[in-house]
Amino acid sequence: MKRDVDPNAIKIGSKEALEYVSWLVNPNRLFDVALTTYNFDLVTLVATQTQKDPKEYVPYLRELKEYASEAYMKFRVHLDLKNYSKALKKLSRSEDDSHFEEALQLIRKQRLFKVALDFYAD
């Protein structure tokens, strides 16, 4: 038996759930987790709910949206969050070889030699 679900009720429920979670979790951590979903509507909702200053996050989100490659955008998110292994993984999946030098710099600086061998084995 199929139940009809009101999309507006889901949005209201989501906002209420987010409001509740924002009381339990560090707002900066919640924002960082939202960033790793790469869903900028969710990131904006979290930023608004946690009362982040738009001057902080709007230019950053705009910059992320301007990257031509989705893989490079994901790389930048993880690099900014200091998830260096994940950043390298995202960059290694990029079909654009123009960022290879940046990958090498990250590997050297963060000493990700073993991780790099796994990602660039092919």
N, C-alpha and C positions, 0 to 999 in steps of 0.2 A: 504494500500500500504506500503510495507516494504522498509525502506531505508537502504542502506549499510553504515555502520559506520566504518571508518578506526581507528583501535585501536591506531595507532601511533598519529593520530590527537588528540585523547582523552588525551594521555599522554602529548603531547605538550600543549594542552589547560589546563590541570591540573597544569602543572608547571607554566604557565603564571598566572593562577588564584592564585596559592600559592604565587607567587612573589608579586602580587598585594596585597593580604591579609597581607603578612608579612610587608608591609609598613604601614598598618593600625592598626595592633595589636602588642602588646608587644610580642617579639620573645619567651620569656620564657613561656608566657601564651599559645602561639600557640603550642609550644613543649609539654606542659602539656596536652593540649586538644588532641593532636595527640597520646600521650601515652595512653589515656583512650579509644582509639579505639582498642588497642592491636594489631594493624597492624604495625609490625616493619619496613616494607618497607616504609610505610607512615611516621613513626617517623624518619627514616633515611633521607628521602626526606626533611622533615621539618627542621631537624637539619642542613642539608647541605645548604638549602635555606636561613636559618636564620644565617648562618655562625657560628654555635656552634662549639666549639673545639672538634674534635673527641676523644681526651683524656678524655673528660668529659662523653660523652654519649655512646661510643662504649663498654667500660667495663660494664656499667650499663645494656645495652641491652643484652649483652652476659650473664650476671648474671640472668636476667629475663628469658631468653630462656632455661637456665639450670634447672629451677624448674621442678620437675616431674609432678606436678599437675597444670593444667591450672587455677583452682580456686585459688590456692595459689599464682600463678604469678599475677593474677588480684588483689588479696588482697595486695600484696607487692606494686603494682603500686599505688593503692589508699592510702595505708599507707604512702608511700613516698610523695604523694601529699597532705597529711594531710586531706584527705577525710575519716575521721574515721568511719562514719556511713556506707559509701559504702564499706569500707575495711571489716568491720565486716559482712556486708551482703554477700560479696564474700566468706569470710571464712566460714560462716555458711552454704553455699551451697556446700562446699567441702565434698566429700564422705570419705575423709581421716580424721579420728579422732585424728591423731597424733598432730594436731595443736590446739587442744582444749585449752590447757594451755595458748597458745599464745593469743587465743581469750579472755580468762578470764583476762589476764593481760591488754589487750586493753580495755576491758569493765571497769575494775577498774580504770585504769589510766585516761581514757577520760570520765569516768562517763556516760557510755552508757547503763545504766541499763534498761531503758524503751525500747530502741531500741533492746537490746539483748532479751528481753522478746518477742518481735514481731518475731524476727528471729529464736529463739530457742524454740518457744512455743510447737512444736511437740515433 
